[in-house]
Amino acid sequence: MSAPVSLRLRTAATSAIDRVPSYGVRALAPPPPGSGLKPVMGDPGLPVVGHTLGFVGSMLDASRERYARYGTVSWANVIGTPLVIALGPDAIERILVNKDRAFASREGWNYFIGPFFDRGVMLMDFEEHRHHRRIMQEAFRREQLVRYVEAMNPAIERGIAAWEPREGFRLYDRTKQLTLDIATEVFVGGALGAEADRLNRAFVDAVHGGQAIVRRDVPGGRWHRGLLGRRVLEDWFREQLPARRASGGNDLFSVLCRAETEDGERFSDEDVVAHMIFTLMAAHDTSTITFAMAALQLARHPEWQERLREESRALGKATIGFDDLDALPAMDLVFKETLRSNSPVGLVAREARFDTEIDGHFVPAGARIGLGLFPSMRMEPWWSDPDRFDPERFSPERREDAWHKYAFAPFGGTAHKCIGMHFGAMEVKAMLHQLLLRFSLDVPAGYEPLMDYGTGVFPADGLPLTLRRI
C-alpha cells in the first residue's frame, strides 16, 4: 500500500524521535485524523540502554516478545535511538519494494554503521545506488564468478588441509581465518602475509563499532575502535590502488578499478576503496556465519551430513566448479535452511523519508526502522515449527517458502538485493564440499553455542566441535 496523500504533506523535518515518550507503553506518534491507520505501539525499555541488551543478546527472543505484545510493527529504544521493529513478509515486501520511495537506506544505516562503511553500496539510495550498482555488477557477472571459484578452491584446500582433527576444534574461529584468506586471495589478488592479523582485527572492529551504546570517539570504546579499524582499511587499500589500476588481474579489486559500463561510467579511487571495504566485510562476515552454522547443523544431524557427503563423493571431484553447483541439490537444501534458521543478516536499517505506513501502522517522518529478516524467518505464523532444522521444507514437493515472495529473504530484495549473493552461495558450498570429503563432524548432545551479534547472530564461543578425519 502506498502512503496516503495526506501523510505526504508532512516533511521529514518532523522527527519521530521528538515525539517518543520517556517511559511506559505509548504510541510512537498519533496517526493523522481520518487516515485509518493504527499507531505504532511500544515502550522505551530501561533508562539509557533501552532494549539494546535484549536485541543484542537474543534478537530472536526479543523480536518474538515484541510480536506477542504489539504485533508486526512496534517501537523500542535500541542502541540509543527509538527504532520501529517491523516483522513478517508483508512488512519486508513493503519496505524493500519501496514503490513510493518512502524509505531511505543511507539514512537508515548511517546512524548504525555509517562512519565505518561510508559509501558502501548498501548505504546508497535511488539514482546514486543504481549508478554504483551498475558498475559493480561488472565484477559479479557469470564469467567473473567462474574465475572466482577457480581462484578460491586452492585457498580452501590449503586452509582445510591444515585443520587438526580433535575435540573442541573451534570451527567458527578457524573459518573466520579461512574466509579472510579466501576473500583476500579472490578479492584482493594475493595473500596478506604479515598484514593478515591487523586487517582482520580492523574488519572485526569496524563491524562491531555499530553496536556501541556510547556513540562517541572515546578511547577504548567500541565506536573508537571501529573508527580506527576503518582508517586502517582505508590506508591499506589506498596504498594498493596504483598497482591495481595498472594490473589486468581478475581479482575483485582489479576488476573494480577498471569496471566500466556501456556508457563509460567508472569508479573514482575513493569509490573503489569504499566498495572494497564494504564488499570484503560483507563477504567475509556473512560467509563465515553461514558456513559455521551449516557445519553445526550437520554435526547435530548426522543423517544430513552423510547425505551431503555421499552427494559430494558422487560428483567425483576434490573441488567444485561453478557448473557443479546444480549437481548438489541436498547441499542447496541445507544451505537455504541454514540461511532461514540463522540468517547472517539480522536487521535491515531504513529511515522514513516522510510520513508513511507499514502493515497498516502510521510511521512518522524521520523514524528509524529495523526490518527483521532473521527473526521473521524463525517465527510463526510465517513458518511452521520454525526452530526445527528441516531442509526438506525447501524441496520441490513442499516449498514452504513459496506462499509469499518475501517469506524467505536472507539476501534482501529488489534494488538492494545482495549483489554478492551468488558469490556467497558458491563460496559456502565449495567449502562444505571440501570439508565433508576430508572430515566428519560431531557435537555433544544438548550443546548450544553462546551467541553474539555482529552483522547477524554468530557463535561467540568459537563453536567447539569434534573434527575427525575420514
C-alpha positions in Angstrom: 0.0 0.0 0.0 1.4 3.4 -0.9 1.3 6.2 1.7 -2.0 8.2 1.6 -1.5 11.7 0.0 -2.5 13.3 3.3 0.5 11.7 5.0 3.0 13.0 2.4 2.2 16.6 3.3 4.3 16.5 6.4 8.0 16.8 5.9 11.0 14.8 7.1 11.8 17.7 9.4 9.1 16.4 11.8 11.2 13.8 13.6 9.7 10.8 15.2 12.4 11.0 17.9 10.9 14.2 19.2 7.5 12.5 19.8 8.7 9.5 21.7 7.6 9.4 25.4 10.2 8.9 28.0 8.6 5.9 29.7 5.7 3.4 29.5 3.8 1.9 26.7 2.9 4.6 24.2 2.2 5.3 20.6 5.3 6.4 18.7 3.2 9.1 17.1 -0.6 9.7 16.7 -1.9 8.8 13.2 -3.3 11.7 11.2 -7.1 12.1 11.7 -9.0 10.2 9.1 -6.0 8.2 7.8 -7.5 4.9 9.1 -4.0 3.8 10.2 -3.1 2.3 13.6 -0.4 3.8 15.8 2.9 2.0 16.3 2.8 1.0 19.9 5.9 0.2 22.0 8.0 1.2 25.0 11.4 2.6 25.6 12.7 0.0 28.0 15.4 0.6 30.6 16.9 4.1 31.1 19.9 4.7 28.7 20.3 1.1 27.4 16.6 0.7 26.5 16.1 -2.7 24.9 19.6 -2.9 23.5 20.8 -5.8 25.7 17.7 -7.9 24.7 18.2 -7.4 21.0 22.0 -7.8 21.0 21.8 -10.8 23.4 18.9 -12.6 21.6 17.4 -10.8 18.7 15.0 -13.7 18.1 13.7 -13.8 21.6 13.3 -10.0 21.7 11.5 -10.0 18.4 9.2 -12.8 19.5 8.4 -10.8 22.6 7.6 -7.7 20.7 5.4 -9.6 18.3 3.5 -11.2 21.1 2.9 -7.8 22.8 2.4 -5.5 19.9 2.1 -7.4 16.6 4.1 -7.0 13.4 5.1 -3.3 14.0 6.3 -1.9 17.3 8.9 0.5 18.6 11.7 0.2 21.2 14.8 2.1 22.2 17.7 0.2 20.8 21.4 1.4 20.7 20.4 4.9 21.8 17.5 5.5 19.4 13.8 4.8 19.1 13.6 2.0 16.5 10.5 0.8 14.7 10.7 -3.0 14.6 9.0 -4.4 11.5 8.3 -8.1 11.2 6.8 -10.5 8.7 6.7 -10.9 4.9 4.2 -8.2 4.3 6.4 -5.6 6.1 9.5 -6.9 4.4 7.8 -6.5 1.0 6.5 -3.0 1.8 9.9 -1.7 2.8 12.2 -3.5 0.3 10.0 -2.9 -2.7 9.6 0.7 -1.6 7.5 1.8 -4.6 6.8 5.2 -3.3 10.4 5.8 -2.1 9.2 6.3 1.4 12.3 4.5 3.0 15.9 5.6 2.7 18.7 3.1 3.1 21.5 5.6 3.5 19.9 7.5 6.4 18.8 4.2 8.0 22.2 2.7 8.0 24.2 5.9 8.7 23.2 6.0 12.4 24.4 2.4 13.0 27.4 1.8 10.7 27.8 5.0 8.5 31.2 6.0 9.9 32.6 2.5 9.4 31.2 1.6 6.0 30.5 5.0 4.4 30.0 4.9 0.6 29.3 1.2 0.6 26.7 0.3 -2.0 24.3 -0.8 0.7 24.4 2.8 2.1 23.2 4.4 -1.1 19.7 5.2 -2.5 17.8 5.6 -5.7 19.8 7.1 -8.7 23.1 7.0 -6.9 22.6 3.4 -5.8 21.6 2.4 -9.3 24.7 4.2 -10.8 27.1 2.4 -8.5 25.4 -0.9 -8.7 25.6 -0.9 -12.5 29.3 -0.5 -12.3 29.8 -3.1 -9.6 27.7 -5.6 -11.4 30.6 -5.9 -13.9 32.5 -7.6 -11.1 29.8 -10.2 -10.4 28.9 -11.4 -13.9 28.9 -15.2 -14.6 32.3 -15.2 -16.2 33.8 -13.5 -13.2 32.1 -15.9 -10.8 33.7 -18.8 -12.7 37.1 -17.2 -12.2 36.4 -16.5 -8.6 35.6 -20.1 -7.7 38.7 -21.3 -9.6 40.8 -18.9 -7.5 39.1 -19.8 -4.2 39.5 -23.6 -4.4 43.3 -23.6 -3.8 42.8 -21.3 -0.8 40.1 -23.6 0.6 42.2 -26.7 0.1 45.2 -25.2 1.8 43.1 -23.9 4.7 41.1 -27.0 5.4 44.0 -29.4 4.9 45.7 -27.6 7.8 42.9 -28.2 10.2 43.8 -30.6 13.0 41.2 -33.2 13.9 40.4 -33.1 17.6 37.7 -32.5 20.2 37.0 -28.8 20.9 38.0 -27.7 17.4 36.8 -24.1 17.3 35.3 -24.2 13.9 33.9 -20.7 13.8 37.2 -19.1 14.7 39.1 -21.2 12.1 36.5 -20.4 9.5 36.9 -16.7 10.0 40.6 -17.0 9.2 39.8 -19.2 6.2 37.2 -16.9 4.7 39.5 -13.9 5.2 42.2 -15.8 3.3 39.7 -16.6 0.5 38.4 -13.1 0.3 41.9 -11.6 0.1 43.0 -14.0 -2.5 39.9 -13.7 -4.6 39.1 -10.1 -4.0 42.5 -8.5 -3.3 44.6 -10.8 -5.5 47.0 -12.3 -3.1 47.7 -13.4 0.4 48.0 -10.6 3.0 51.0 -12.2 4.8 52.1 -10.3 7.9 49.2 -7.8 7.4 46.5 -10.5 7.8 46.0 -10.3 11.6 46.0 -6.5 11.6 43.5 -6.2 8.8 41.3 -9.0 10.2 41.2 -7.1 13.5 40.3 -3.9 11.7 37.4 -5.6 9.9 36.1 -7.0 13.2 36.3 -3.7 15.0 34.6 -1.9 12.1 31.7 -4.4 12.2 31.3 -4.2 15.9 31.6 -0.5 16.1 28.0 0.0 15.1 26.8 -1.8 18.2 28.3 0.8 20.6 25.9 2.2 23.1 28.3 5.2 23.7 28.4 6.5 20.2 31.3 8.9 20.6 35.0 8.8 19.8 36.0 7.8 23.3 39.4 6.0 23.6 38.9 2.3 24.4 35.2 2.2 23.4 33.7 0.1 20.5 32.9 3.3 18.5 36.5 4.4 18.8 37.9 1.0 17.8 35.5 0.9 14.8 36.8 4.3 13.6 40.4 3.2 13.9 39.6 0.0 12.0 38.0 2.0 9.2 41.2 4.2 8.9 43.5 1.1 8.8 41.4 -0.4 5.9 41.3 2.9 4.0 45.1 3.4 4.3 45.8 -0.1 3.2 43.5 -0.1 0.1 44.8 3.4 -1.0 48.4 2.1 -0.9 47.4 -0.8 -3.2 45.4 1.3 -5.7 48.1 2.4 -8.1 49.3 -1.2 -8.7 45.7 -2.4 -9.1 44.8 0.3 -11.6 47.8 -0.8 -13.7 47.1 -4.5 -13.4 45.0 -6.8 -15.6 44.2 -9.1 -12.7 40.9 -11.0 -12.2 40.6 -10.3 -8.5 37.7 -8.0 -7.5 40.0 -5.1 -6.5 41.5 -5.0 -10.0 38.1 -5.6 -11.7 36.5 -2.7 -9.8 39.5 -0.4 -10.8 38.7 -0.9 -14.4 35.0 -1.8 -14.4 33.1 0.3 -16.9 29.5 0.4 -18.1 28.5 0.7 -21.7 28.1 4.4 -21.1 31.7 4.7 -19.9 31.0 5.2 -16.2 33.8 4.2 -13.9 34.7 4.4 -10.2 37.0 7.1 -8.7 39.8 5.9 -6.4 37.7 6.8 -3.3 34.8 4.8 -4.7 37.0 1.8 -5.2 38.3 2.0 -1.6 34.8 2.4 -0.1 33.4 -0.5 -2.1 36.3 -2.8 -1.3 36.0 -2.2 2.4 32.2 -2.9 2.4 32.4 -5.8 0.0 35.2 -7.5 1.8 33.5 -7.1 5.1 30.2 -8.4 3.8 31.7 -11.4 2.0 34.0 -12.3 5.0 31.4 -12.0 7.8 28.3 -13.5 6.2 30.0 -16.5 4.6 31.7 -17.3 7.9 28.5 -17.3 9.8 26.6 -19.3 7.2 29.3 -22.0 6.8 29.9 -22.3 10.5 26.2 -22.7 11.3 25.7 -25.1 8.4 28.5 -27.2 9.9 26.9 -27.1 13.3 23.6 -28.3 11.9 25.4 -31.2 10.0 27.1 -32.2 13.3 23.7 -32.3 15.0 22.1 -34.2 12.2 24.4 -37.0 11.0 21.9 -38.3 8.5 22.1 -35.0 6.6 25.9 -34.9 7.0 26.2 -38.3 5.4 23.7 -37.4 2.7 25.7 -34.4 1.7 29.0 -36.4 1.9 27.6 -39.1 -0.5 26.4 -36.4 -2.9 29.9 -34.8 -2.9 31.6 -38.2 -3.4 29.3 -39.0 -6.3 30.5 -35.8 -8.0 33.9 -37.4 -8.2 35.9 -34.2 -7.8 38.1 -32.9 -4.9 36.9 -29.3 -5.7 33.8 -28.0 -7.4 33.5 -25.5 -10.2 30.7 -23.1 -10.9 28.9 -25.5 -13.2 28.8 -28.2 -10.4 26.6 -26.3 -8.1 23.4 -27.6 -9.6 24.7 -31.2 -9.1 24.5 -30.7 -5.3 20.7 -30.4 -4.6 20.9 -31.7 -1.0 23.6 -29.2 -0.2 21.4 -26.5 -1.6 18.6 -27.5 0.7 20.9 -27.4 3.7 22.3 -24.0 2.6 18.8 -22.5 2.4 17.6 -23.9 5.7 20.8 -22.6 7.4 20.0 -19.1 5.9 16.5 -19.3 7.2 17.3 -20.6 10.6 20.4 -18.4 11.2 20.4 -15.6 8.7 23.7 -13.8 8.6 21.9 -10.5 8.3 19.7 -9.8 11.3 18.1 -6.4 10.8 18.0 -4.2 7.7 18.0 -0.5 8.6 15.9 2.2 6.9 14.6 5.7 7.7 11.2 7.1 6.8 11.6 10.0 4.4 8.1 11.2 5.0 5.1 10.1 6.9 4.1 6.7 5.7 2.7 3.3 6.8 3.9 -0.2 7.4 1.4 -3.0 7.6 -1.4 -0.6 8.4 0.5 1.3 11.1 1.4 5.0 10.9 5.2 5.6 10.7 6.1 9.3 11.1 8.8 11.0 9.0 12.3 10.5 10.5 11.5 7.3 12.2 14.4 4.8 12.2 13.3 1.3 11.1 14.8 -2.1 11.8 13.4 -4.7 9.4 13.7 -8.1 11.0 14.8 -10.5 8.2 16.3 -13.1 10.6 13.5 -13.2 13.2 10.8 -13.2 10.6 12.2 -16.4 9.1 12.2 -18.0 12.6 8.7 -17.2 13.7 5.2 -18.4 13.5 2.8 -17.8 11.8 5.0 -17.4 8.8 6.9 -20.7 9.2 5.7 -24.0 10.7 7.8 -25.4 13.5 10.4 -22.7 12.8 13.0 -23.8 15.3 13.3 -27.3 13.7 16.2 -27.8 11.3 14.3 -29.2 8.3 16.0 -28.7 4.9 13.2 -30.6 3.1 10.9 -27.6 3.7 12.6 -26.2 0.6 12.2 -29.3 -1.5 10.2 -29.1 -4.7 7.4 -31.1 -3.1 7.0 -28.8 -0.2 8.3 -25.3 -1.0 7.2 -23.8 2.3 8.8 -20.6 1.2 6.6 -20.2 -1.9 3.5 -18.9 -0.2 4.9 -15.4 -0.1 7.5 -13.8 -2.2 9.3 -12.4 0.9 8.8 -15.3 3.3 12.4 -16.3 2.6 14.5 -13.2 2.1 18.0 -13.7 3.6 19.6 -11.6 0.8 17.0 -8.8 1.0 15.2 -7.9 -2.2 14.6 -5.7 -5.3 17.2 -2.9 -5.9 19.1 -3.6 -2.7 19.2 -7.4 -3.0 22.7 -8.6 -2.1 24.9 -8.1 -5.1 27.2 -10.9 -3.9 24.6 -13.5 -3.1 25.7 -15.9 -5.8 29.4 -15.5 -4.8 28.4 -16.2 -1.2 26.4 -19.3 -2.1 29.3 -20.5 -4.3 31.9 -20.0 -1.5 30.0 -21.7 1.2 29.2 -24.7 -0.9 32.8 -25.0 -2.2 33.9 -25.0 1.5 31.3 -27.6 2.6 32.3 -29.9 -0.3 35.9 -30.0 0.7 35.2 -30.2 4.4 32.9 -33.2 4.1 35.3 -35.1 1.8 38.0 -34.8 4.5 36.3 -34.8 7.9 33.3 -35.8 9.9 31.7 -33.5 12.4 30.2 -34.3 15.8 28.9 -32.3 18.7 27.8 -33.2 22.3 24.1 -33.8 22.7 22.4 -30.6 24.0 25.3 -28.3 23.1 24.1 -24.8 22.4 26.6 -22.2 21.3 26.9 -18.9 23.1 25.6 -16.4 20.5 26.5 -12.8 20.0 25.5 -10.3 17.3 27.6 -8.7 14.5 26.0 -8.4 11.1 23.9 -11.3 12.3 24.0 -13.8 15.1 27.2 -15.7 15.4 28.8 -18.2 17.9 30.8 -16.2 20.3 32.3 -19.3 21.9 34.1 -20.2 18.7 31.8 -23.2 18.0 33.8 -26.0 19.6 33.1 -29.2 17.6 34.7 -32.6 17.3 36.5 -32.9 14.0 37.5 -36.4 12.8 39.5 -37.3 9.6 37.7 -39.8 7.4 
